[in-house]
Amino acid sequence: MTLVVAFVPEAGGCRYTAVARHWSVADREAHEAMGFHQGWGICADQFAALAQTP
């Protein structure tokens, strides 16, 4: 898997974009079965909380 992450200044804040590119459909399906979307959501929430700290 390749992950592309971008942080772009926007309107007094920052736009966070992440794109996961899997090598194959089978790899994508395996990651989904392991909870990829839920795990990524947790990671994003934790990152947002960290970004709010001074």
mmCIF file of the N, C-alpha and C atoms, coordinates in Angstrom:
data_MODEL
# 
_entry.id   MODEL 
# 
loop_
_atom_site.group_PDB 
_atom_site.id 
_atom_site.type_symbol 
_atom_site.label_atom_id 
_atom_site.label_alt_id 
_atom_site.label_comp_id 
_atom_site.label_asym_id 
_atom_site.label_entity_id 
_atom_site.label_seq_id 
_atom_site.pdbx_PDB_ins_code 
_atom_site.Cartn_x 
_atom_site.Cartn_y 
_atom_site.Cartn_z 
_atom_site.occupancy 
_atom_site.B_iso_or_equiv 
_atom_site.pdbx_formal_charge 
_atom_site.auth_seq_id 
_atom_site.auth_comp_id 
_atom_site.auth_asym_id 
_atom_site.auth_atom_id 
_atom_site.pdbx_PDB_model_num 
ATOM 1   N N  . MET A 1 1  ? 0.848   -1.167 0.000  1.00 0.00 ? 1  MET A N  1 
ATOM 2   C CA . MET A 1 1  ? 0.000   0.000  0.000  1.00 0.00 ? 1  MET A CA 1 
ATOM 3   C C  . MET A 1 1  ? 0.894   1.230  0.000  1.00 0.00 ? 1  MET A C  1 
ATOM 4   N N  . THR A 1 2  ? 0.451   2.232  -0.718 1.00 0.00 ? 2  THR A N  1 
ATOM 5   C CA . THR A 1 2  ? 1.102   3.534  -0.715 1.00 0.00 ? 2  THR A CA 1 
ATOM 6   C C  . THR A 1 2  ? 0.116   4.528  -0.132 1.00 0.00 ? 2  THR A C  1 
ATOM 7   N N  . LEU A 1 3  ? 0.604   5.394  0.742  1.00 0.00 ? 3  LEU A N  1 
ATOM 8   C CA . LEU A 1 3  ? -0.239  6.406  1.355  1.00 0.00 ? 3  LEU A CA 1 
ATOM 9   C C  . LEU A 1 3  ? 0.267   7.775  0.946  1.00 0.00 ? 3  LEU A C  1 
ATOM 10  N N  . VAL A 1 4  ? -0.648  8.617  0.486  1.00 0.00 ? 4  VAL A N  1 
ATOM 11  C CA . VAL A 1 4  ? -0.320  9.997  0.129  1.00 0.00 ? 4  VAL A CA 1 
ATOM 12  C C  . VAL A 1 4  ? -1.084  10.897 1.096  1.00 0.00 ? 4  VAL A C  1 
ATOM 13  N N  . VAL A 1 5  ? -0.348  11.727 1.830  1.00 0.00 ? 5  VAL A N  1 
ATOM 14  C CA . VAL A 1 5  ? -0.955  12.624 2.815  1.00 0.00 ? 5  VAL A CA 1 
ATOM 15  C C  . VAL A 1 5  ? -0.558  14.052 2.451  1.00 0.00 ? 5  VAL A C  1 
ATOM 16  N N  . ALA A 1 6  ? -1.532  14.958 2.482  1.00 0.00 ? 6  ALA A N  1 
ATOM 17  C CA . ALA A 1 6  ? -1.259  16.361 2.170  1.00 0.00 ? 6  ALA A CA 1 
ATOM 18  C C  . ALA A 1 6  ? -1.869  17.254 3.241  1.00 0.00 ? 6  ALA A C  1 
ATOM 19  N N  . PHE A 1 7  ? -1.129  18.297 3.598  1.00 0.00 ? 7  PHE A N  1 
ATOM 20  C CA . PHE A 1 7  ? -1.595  19.340 4.507  1.00 0.00 ? 7  PHE A CA 1 
ATOM 21  C C  . PHE A 1 7  ? -1.480  20.653 3.748  1.00 0.00 ? 7  PHE A C  1 
ATOM 22  N N  . VAL A 1 8  ? -2.621  21.294 3.496  1.00 0.00 ? 8  VAL A N  1 
ATOM 23  C CA . VAL A 1 8  ? -2.639  22.511 2.683  1.00 0.00 ? 8  VAL A CA 1 
ATOM 24  C C  . VAL A 1 8  ? -3.307  23.628 3.477  1.00 0.00 ? 8  VAL A C  1 
ATOM 25  N N  . PRO A 1 9  ? -2.629  24.775 3.654  1.00 0.00 ? 9  PRO A N  1 
ATOM 26  C CA . PRO A 1 9  ? -3.250  25.897 4.360  1.00 0.00 ? 9  PRO A CA 1 
ATOM 27  C C  . PRO A 1 9  ? -4.551  26.311 3.661  1.00 0.00 ? 9  PRO A C  1 
ATOM 28  N N  . GLU A 1 10 ? -5.565  26.585 4.494  1.00 0.00 ? 10 GLU A N  1 
ATOM 29  C CA . GLU A 1 10 ? -6.850  26.963 3.917  1.00 0.00 ? 10 GLU A CA 1 
ATOM 30  C C  . GLU A 1 10 ? -7.663  27.769 4.920  1.00 0.00 ? 10 GLU A C  1 
ATOM 31  N N  . ALA A 1 11 ? -8.039  28.975 4.583  1.00 0.00 ? 11 ALA A N  1 
ATOM 32  C CA . ALA A 1 11 ? -8.955  29.809 5.367  1.00 0.00 ? 11 ALA A CA 1 
ATOM 33  C C  . ALA A 1 11 ? -8.653  29.795 6.862  1.00 0.00 ? 11 ALA A C  1 
ATOM 34  N N  . GLY A 1 12 ? -7.418  30.089 7.224  1.00 0.00 ? 12 GLY A N  1 
ATOM 35  C CA . GLY A 1 12 ? -7.057  30.157 8.632  1.00 0.00 ? 12 GLY A CA 1 
ATOM 36  C C  . GLY A 1 12 ? -6.883  28.798 9.287  1.00 0.00 ? 12 GLY A C  1 
ATOM 37  N N  . GLY A 1 13 ? -6.917  27.760 8.524  1.00 0.00 ? 13 GLY A N  1 
ATOM 38  C CA . GLY A 1 13 ? -6.747  26.410 9.055  1.00 0.00 ? 13 GLY A CA 1 
ATOM 39  C C  . GLY A 1 13 ? -5.900  25.587 8.106  1.00 0.00 ? 13 GLY A C  1 
ATOM 40  N N  . CYS A 1 14 ? -6.206  24.321 8.058  1.00 0.00 ? 14 CYS A N  1 
ATOM 41  C CA . CYS A 1 14 ? -5.427  23.423 7.219  1.00 0.00 ? 14 CYS A CA 1 
ATOM 42  C C  . CYS A 1 14 ? -6.330  22.315 6.695  1.00 0.00 ? 14 CYS A C  1 
ATOM 43  N N  . ARG A 1 15 ? -6.248  22.049 5.400  1.00 0.00 ? 15 ARG A N  1 
ATOM 44  C CA . ARG A 1 15 ? -6.991  20.933 4.807  1.00 0.00 ? 15 ARG A CA 1 
ATOM 45  C C  . ARG A 1 15 ? -6.089  19.711 4.835  1.00 0.00 ? 15 ARG A C  1 
ATOM 46  N N  . TYR A 1 16 ? -6.609  18.639 5.416  1.00 0.00 ? 16 TYR A N  1 
ATOM 47  C CA . TYR A 1 16 ? -5.888  17.372 5.536  1.00 0.00 ? 16 TYR A CA 1 
ATOM 48  C C  . TYR A 1 16 ? -6.517  16.388 4.558  1.00 0.00 ? 16 TYR A C  1 
ATOM 49  N N  . THR A 1 17 ? -5.712  15.835 3.669  1.00 0.00 ? 17 THR A N  1 
ATOM 50  C CA . THR A 1 17 ? -6.196  14.857 2.700  1.00 0.00 ? 17 THR A CA 1 
ATOM 51  C C  . THR A 1 17 ? -5.290  13.634 2.752  1.00 0.00 ? 17 THR A C  1 
ATOM 52  N N  . ALA A 1 18 ? -5.894  12.464 2.811  1.00 0.00 ? 18 ALA A N  1 
ATOM 53  C CA . ALA A 1 18 ? -5.129  11.214 2.806  1.00 0.00 ? 18 ALA A CA 1 
ATOM 54  C C  . ALA A 1 18 ? -5.748  10.271 1.779  1.00 0.00 ? 18 ALA A C  1 
ATOM 55  N N  . VAL A 1 19 ? -4.888  9.656  0.979  1.00 0.00 ? 19 VAL A N  1 
ATOM 56  C CA . VAL A 1 19 ? -5.340  8.708  -0.037 1.00 0.00 ? 19 VAL A CA 1 
ATOM 57  C C  . VAL A 1 19 ? -4.508  7.438  0.103  1.00 0.00 ? 19 VAL A C  1 
ATOM 58  N N  . ALA A 1 20 ? -5.185  6.310  0.251  1.00 0.00 ? 20 ALA A N  1 
ATOM 59  C CA . ALA A 1 20 ? -4.498  5.016  0.324  1.00 0.00 ? 20 ALA A CA 1 
ATOM 60  C C  . ALA A 1 20 ? -4.621  4.328  -1.026 1.00 0.00 ? 20 ALA A C  1 
ATOM 61  N N  . ARG A 1 21 ? -3.498  3.909  -1.561 1.00 0.00 ? 21 ARG A N  1 
ATOM 62  C CA . ARG A 1 21 ? -3.463  3.190  -2.846 1.00 0.00 ? 21 ARG A CA 1 
ATOM 63  C C  . ARG A 1 21 ? -2.975  1.776  -2.565 1.00 0.00 ? 21 ARG A C  1 
ATOM 64  N N  . HIS A 1 22 ? -3.860  0.829  -2.754 1.00 0.00 ? 22 HIS A N  1 
ATOM 65  C CA . HIS A 1 22 ? -3.490  -0.573 -2.541 1.00 0.00 ? 22 HIS A CA 1 
ATOM 66  C C  . HIS A 1 22 ? -2.932  -1.167 -3.823 1.00 0.00 ? 22 HIS A C  1 
ATOM 67  N N  . TRP A 1 23 ? -2.055  -2.150 -3.678 1.00 0.00 ? 23 TRP A N  1 
ATOM 68  C CA . TRP A 1 23 ? -1.407  -2.762 -4.833 1.00 0.00 ? 23 TRP A CA 1 
ATOM 69  C C  . TRP A 1 23 ? -2.381  -3.590 -5.656 1.00 0.00 ? 23 TRP A C  1 
ATOM 70  N N  . SER A 1 24 ? -3.421  -4.119 -5.004 1.00 0.00 ? 24 SER A N  1 
ATOM 71  C CA . SER A 1 24 ? -4.375  -4.953 -5.732 1.00 0.00 ? 24 SER A CA 1 
ATOM 72  C C  . SER A 1 24 ? -5.731  -4.890 -5.032 1.00 0.00 ? 24 SER A C  1 
ATOM 73  N N  . VAL A 1 25 ? -6.753  -5.343 -5.720 1.00 0.00 ? 25 VAL A N  1 
ATOM 74  C CA . VAL A 1 25 ? -8.091  -5.422 -5.127 1.00 0.00 ? 25 VAL A CA 1 
ATOM 75  C C  . VAL A 1 25 ? -8.056  -6.353 -3.920 1.00 0.00 ? 25 VAL A C  1 
ATOM 76  N N  . ALA A 1 26 ? -7.325  -7.455 -4.029 1.00 0.00 ? 26 ALA A N  1 
ATOM 77  C CA . ALA A 1 26 ? -7.240  -8.405 -2.914 1.00 0.00 ? 26 ALA A CA 1 
ATOM 78  C C  . ALA A 1 26 ? -6.615  -7.753 -1.686 1.00 0.00 ? 26 ALA A C  1 
ATOM 79  N N  . ASP A 1 27 ? -5.573  -6.940 -1.882 1.00 0.00 ? 27 ASP A N  1 
ATOM 80  C CA . ASP A 1 27 ? -4.956  -6.229 -0.750 1.00 0.00 ? 27 ASP A CA 1 
ATOM 81  C C  . ASP A 1 27 ? -5.943  -5.251 -0.115 1.00 0.00 ? 27 ASP A C  1 
ATOM 82  N N  . ARG A 1 28 ? -6.671  -4.530 -0.974 1.00 0.00 ? 28 ARG A N  1 
ATOM 83  C CA . ARG A 1 28 ? -7.668  -3.578 -0.455 1.00 0.00 ? 28 ARG A CA 1 
ATOM 84  C C  . ARG A 1 28 ? -8.735  -4.305 0.348  1.00 0.00 ? 28 ARG A C  1 
ATOM 85  N N  . GLU A 1 29 ? -9.231  -5.393 -0.191 1.00 0.00 ? 29 GLU A N  1 
ATOM 86  C CA . GLU A 1 29 ? -10.268 -6.166 0.503  1.00 0.00 ? 29 GLU A CA 1 
ATOM 87  C C  . GLU A 1 29 ? -9.751  -6.739 1.815  1.00 0.00 ? 29 GLU A C  1 
ATOM 88  N N  . ALA A 1 30 ? -8.502  -7.172 1.833  1.00 0.00 ? 30 ALA A N  1 
ATOM 89  C CA . ALA A 1 30 ? -7.920  -7.697 3.073  1.00 0.00 ? 30 ALA A CA 1 
ATOM 90  C C  . ALA A 1 30 ? -7.827  -6.598 4.129  1.00 0.00 ? 30 ALA A C  1 
ATOM 91  N N  . HIS A 1 31 ? -7.383  -5.410 3.735  1.00 0.00 ? 31 HIS A N  1 
ATOM 92  C CA . HIS A 1 31 ? -7.304  -4.296 4.680  1.00 0.00 ? 31 HIS A CA 1 
ATOM 93  C C  . HIS A 1 31 ? -8.692  -3.901 5.183  1.00 0.00 ? 31 HIS A C  1 
ATOM 94  N N  . GLU A 1 32 ? -9.664  -3.887 4.289  1.00 0.00 ? 32 GLU A N  1 
ATOM 95  C CA . GLU A 1 32 ? -11.031 -3.566 4.707  1.00 0.00 ? 32 GLU A CA 1 
ATOM 96  C C  . GLU A 1 32 ? -11.530 -4.585 5.726  1.00 0.00 ? 32 GLU A C  1 
ATOM 97  N N  . ALA A 1 33 ? -11.252 -5.862 5.495  1.00 0.00 ? 33 ALA A N  1 
ATOM 98  C CA . ALA A 1 33 ? -11.688 -6.923 6.404  1.00 0.00 ? 33 ALA A CA 1 
ATOM 99  C C  . ALA A 1 33 ? -11.021 -6.803 7.773  1.00 0.00 ? 33 ALA A C  1 
ATOM 100 N N  . MET A 1 34 ? -9.828  -6.206 7.815  1.00 0.00 ? 34 MET A N  1 
ATOM 101 C CA . MET A 1 34 ? -9.117  -6.023 9.084  1.00 0.00 ? 34 MET A CA 1 
ATOM 102 C C  . MET A 1 34 ? -9.551  -4.749 9.809  1.00 0.00 ? 34 MET A C  1 
ATOM 103 N N  . GLY A 1 35 ? -10.486 -3.999 9.232  1.00 0.00 ? 35 GLY A N  1 
ATOM 104 C CA . GLY A 1 35 ? -10.981 -2.792 9.890  1.00 0.00 ? 35 GLY A CA 1 
ATOM 105 C C  . GLY A 1 35 ? -10.272 -1.525 9.464  1.00 0.00 ? 35 GLY A C  1 
ATOM 106 N N  . PHE A 1 36 ? -9.772  -1.487 8.240  1.00 0.00 ? 36 PHE A N  1 
ATOM 107 C CA . PHE A 1 36 ? -9.024  -0.336 7.739  1.00 0.00 ? 36 PHE A CA 1 
ATOM 108 C C  . PHE A 1 36 ? -9.779  0.976  7.934  1.00 0.00 ? 36 PHE A C  1 
ATOM 109 N N  . HIS A 1 37 ? -11.052 1.025  7.527  1.00 0.00 ? 37 HIS A N  1 
ATOM 110 C CA . HIS A 1 37 ? -11.808 2.279  7.593  1.00 0.00 ? 37 HIS A CA 1 
ATOM 111 C C  . HIS A 1 37 ? -12.021 2.728  9.033  1.00 0.00 ? 37 HIS A C  1 
ATOM 112 N N  . GLN A 1 38 ? -12.386 1.810  9.898  1.00 0.00 ? 38 GLN A N  1 
ATOM 113 C CA . GLN A 1 38 ? -12.576 2.165  11.305 1.00 0.00 ? 38 GLN A CA 1 
ATOM 114 C C  . GLN A 1 38 ? -11.253 2.628  11.915 1.00 0.00 ? 38 GLN A C  1 
ATOM 115 N N  . GLY A 1 39 ? -10.188 1.908  11.637 1.00 0.00 ? 39 GLY A N  1 
ATOM 116 C CA . GLY A 1 39 ? -8.874  2.275  12.182 1.00 0.00 ? 39 GLY A CA 1 
ATOM 117 C C  . GLY A 1 39 ? -8.404  3.619  11.670 1.00 0.00 ? 39 GLY A C  1 
ATOM 118 N N  . TRP A 1 40 ? -8.634  3.877  10.383 1.00 0.00 ? 40 TRP A N  1 
ATOM 119 C CA . TRP A 1 40 ? -8.220  5.162  9.832  1.00 0.00 ? 40 TRP A CA 1 
ATOM 120 C C  . TRP A 1 40 ? -9.037  6.288  10.454 1.00 0.00 ? 40 TRP A C  1 
ATOM 121 N N  . GLY A 1 41 ? -10.313 6.059  10.699 1.00 0.00 ? 41 GLY A N  1 
ATOM 122 C CA . GLY A 1 41 ? -11.141 7.060  11.364 1.00 0.00 ? 41 GLY A CA 1 
ATOM 123 C C  . GLY A 1 41 ? -10.634 7.381  12.760 1.00 0.00 ? 41 GLY A C  1 
ATOM 124 N N  . ILE A 1 42 ? -10.241 6.362  13.496 1.00 0.00 ? 42 ILE A N  1 
ATOM 125 C CA . ILE A 1 42 ? -9.683  6.563  14.843 1.00 0.00 ? 42 ILE A CA 1 
ATOM 126 C C  . ILE A 1 42 ? -8.394  7.373  14.754 1.00 0.00 ? 42 ILE A C  1 
ATOM 127 N N  . CYS A 1 43 ? -7.541  7.014  13.815 1.00 0.00 ? 43 CYS A N  1 
ATOM 128 C CA . CYS A 1 43 ? -6.282  7.737  13.617 1.00 0.00 ? 43 CYS A CA 1 
ATOM 129 C C  . CYS A 1 43 ? -6.547  9.206  13.285 1.00 0.00 ? 43 CYS A C  1 
ATOM 130 N N  . ALA A 1 44 ? -7.484  9.468  12.403 1.00 0.00 ? 44 ALA A N  1 
ATOM 131 C CA . ALA A 1 44 ? -7.804  10.843 12.015 1.00 0.00 ? 44 ALA A CA 1 
ATOM 132 C C  . ALA A 1 44 ? -8.353  11.631 13.195 1.00 0.00 ? 44 ALA A C  1 
ATOM 133 N N  . ASP A 1 45 ? -9.201  11.006 14.013 1.00 0.00 ? 45 ASP A N  1 
ATOM 134 C CA . ASP A 1 45 ? -9.739  11.673 15.205 1.00 0.00 ? 45 ASP A CA 1 
ATOM 135 C C  . ASP A 1 45 ? -8.625  12.013 16.190 1.00 0.00 ? 45 ASP A C  1 
ATOM 136 N N  . GLN A 1 46 ? -7.695  11.087 16.385 1.00 0.00 ? 46 GLN A N  1 
ATOM 137 C CA . GLN A 1 46 ? -6.584  11.328 17.299 1.00 0.00 ? 46 GLN A CA 1 
ATOM 138 C C  . GLN A 1 46 ? -5.685  12.445 16.777 1.00 0.00 ? 46 GLN A C  1 
ATOM 139 N N  . PHE A 1 47 ? -5.457  12.460 15.480 1.00 0.00 ? 47 PHE A N  1 
ATOM 140 C CA . PHE A 1 47 ? -4.645  13.512 14.883 1.00 0.00 ? 47 PHE A CA 1 
ATOM 141 C C  . PHE A 1 47 ? -5.313  14.871 15.043 1.00 0.00 ? 47 PHE A C  1 
ATOM 142 N N  . ALA A 1 48 ? -6.627  14.933 14.828 1.00 0.00 ? 48 ALA A N  1 
ATOM 143 C CA . ALA A 1 48 ? -7.361  16.186 14.983 1.00 0.00 ? 48 ALA A CA 1 
ATOM 144 C C  . ALA A 1 48 ? -7.273  16.691 16.426 1.00 0.00 ? 48 ALA A C  1 
ATOM 145 N N  . ALA A 1 49 ? -7.384  15.786 17.387 1.00 0.00 ? 49 ALA A N  1 
ATOM 146 C CA . ALA A 1 49 ? -7.283  16.175 18.800 1.00 0.00 ? 49 ALA A CA 1 
ATOM 147 C C  . ALA A 1 49 ? -5.883  16.701 19.094 1.00 0.00 ? 49 ALA A C  1 
ATOM 148 N N  . LEU A 1 50 ? -4.873  16.055 18.549 1.00 0.00 ? 50 LEU A N  1 
ATOM 149 C CA . LEU A 1 50 ? -3.487  16.510 18.749 1.00 0.00 ? 50 LEU A CA 1 
ATOM 150 C C  . LEU A 1 50 ? -3.273  17.885 18.131 1.00 0.00 ? 50 LEU A C  1 
ATOM 151 N N  . ALA A 1 51 ? -3.839  18.105 16.967 1.00 0.00 ? 51 ALA A N  1 
ATOM 152 C CA . ALA A 1 51 ? -3.682  19.385 16.284 1.00 0.00 ? 51 ALA A CA 1 
ATOM 153 C C  . ALA A 1 51 ? -4.327  20.532 17.071 1.00 0.00 ? 51 ALA A C  1 
ATOM 154 N N  . GLN A 1 52 ? -5.287  20.242 17.926 1.00 0.00 ? 52 GLN A N  1 
ATOM 155 C CA . GLN A 1 52 ? -5.967  21.259 18.727 1.00 0.00 ? 52 GLN A CA 1 
ATOM 156 C C  . GLN A 1 52 ? -5.193  21.643 19.994 1.00 0.00 ? 52 GLN A C  1 
ATOM 157 N N  . THR A 1 53 ? -4.163  20.889 20.344 1.00 0.00 ? 53 THR A N  1 
ATOM 158 C CA . THR A 1 53 ? -3.401  21.187 21.563 1.00 0.00 ? 53 THR A CA 1 
ATOM 159 C C  . THR A 1 53 ? -2.390  22.297 21.281 1.00 0.00 ? 53 THR A C  1 
ATOM 160 N N  . PRO A 1 54 ? -2.123  23.105 22.301 1.00 0.00 ? 54 PRO A N  1 
ATOM 161 C CA . PRO A 1 54 ? -1.156  24.197 22.093 1.00 0.00 ? 54 PRO A CA 1 
ATOM 162 C C  . PRO A 1 54 ? 0.276   23.711 21.907 1.00 0.00 ? 54 PRO A C  1 
# 
